[in-house]
Amino acid sequence: MSRYSEEFKRDAVTLYENNEELSLNSASAELGINRASLHCAG
């Protein structure tokens, strides 16, 4: 079972993709998730 909703995943990827200066580490910290979780979401 997925820990994150599909909407959260889409929003997380959108946040990262729409902020060129935001690193993967910064994006994951802002979202309060593990970097690997954000990487897998994309």
N, C-alpha and C positions, 0 to 999 in steps of 0.2 A: 504494500500500500504506500502511495506517495505521501511524503511528509508535507509537501507544498502543493497548493492548488495550482491548476493550470493558469489561472489569472495571475497569481503571484509570479509564476515562472515567466510568463510573457512580459509582465511589468519589469521584472529584474533584468531580463535580456534587453528590453527596450531602454531602460536606464543606462545600462552599460554601453550599448551601441550608439545612443544619442549624445553621449558625453565623451568626446574624443580624449579629453585630458584626464578622465577618470580611469585609474588603473583597475585591474581586476581585483586587487587587494582592497583598494579604496571602496569600490562598489560593493563588495561583499561585506565590508565593515559597516558601510552605511545601511545596508539591508539587515545587518545582524545575523548573517549566515556565514558558514564556512566557505572559504575560497573554492574548494573542490565542489561544493554544492552548486555554486554559480557557474563554474566551468561546465559541469555536467548538464546544467539547465540549458545552456546555449547549444 
